[in-house]
């Protein structure tokens, strides 16, 4: 687990999910939704430039 500045940590599964979402992504954004100090949702919006 990786500890962040607030003392909370991300699980290996959460880190693996973020890593897989970033693979091959050129343009876009990843939104992490936190509730009660825990990640409850991760959204990925990818843009394809023509």
C-alpha positions in Angstrom: 0.0 0.0 0.0 1.1 3.5 -0.8 0.5 6.1 1.9 -0.6 9.6 0.9 -0.1 12.9 2.6 -3.3 12.6 4.7 -2.0 9.3 6.1 -4.6 7.2 4.2 -3.4 4.5 1.8 -4.3 3.1 -1.5 -4.7 -0.7 -1.9 -2.6 -2.6 -4.5 -5.9 -3.2 -6.4 -6.7 0.5 -6.5 -3.1 1.3 -7.7 -3.4 -1.5 -10.3 -6.7 -0.1 -11.6 -5.3 3.4 -11.9 -2.2 2.1 -13.7 -4.3 0.1 -16.2 -6.5 3.1 -16.9 -3.4 5.3 -17.7 -1.9 2.7 -20.0 -2.1 3.9 -23.6 -4.1 7.0 -22.7 -3.0 10.1 -24.6 -5.7 12.7 -23.9 -8.4 12.7 -21.3 -9.0 12.6 -17.6 -9.4 10.2 -14.7 -11.8 11.3 -11.9 -11.5 9.7 -8.5 -14.6 10.0 -6.3 -14.0 9.7 -2.5 -16.7 9.3 0.2 -15.9 9.0 3.9 -12.2 8.9 3.1 -12.5 5.9 0.7 -12.4 5.7 -3.0 -15.9 4.6 -4.2 -15.6 5.3 -7.9 -13.1 5.9 -10.6 -14.2 7.4 -14.0 -12.2 7.6 -17.1 -13.0 10.0 -19.9 -10.7 9.6 -22.9 -10.6 11.9 -25.9 -9.6 10.8 -29.4 -8.1 13.6 -31.5 -8.7 13.4 -35.2 
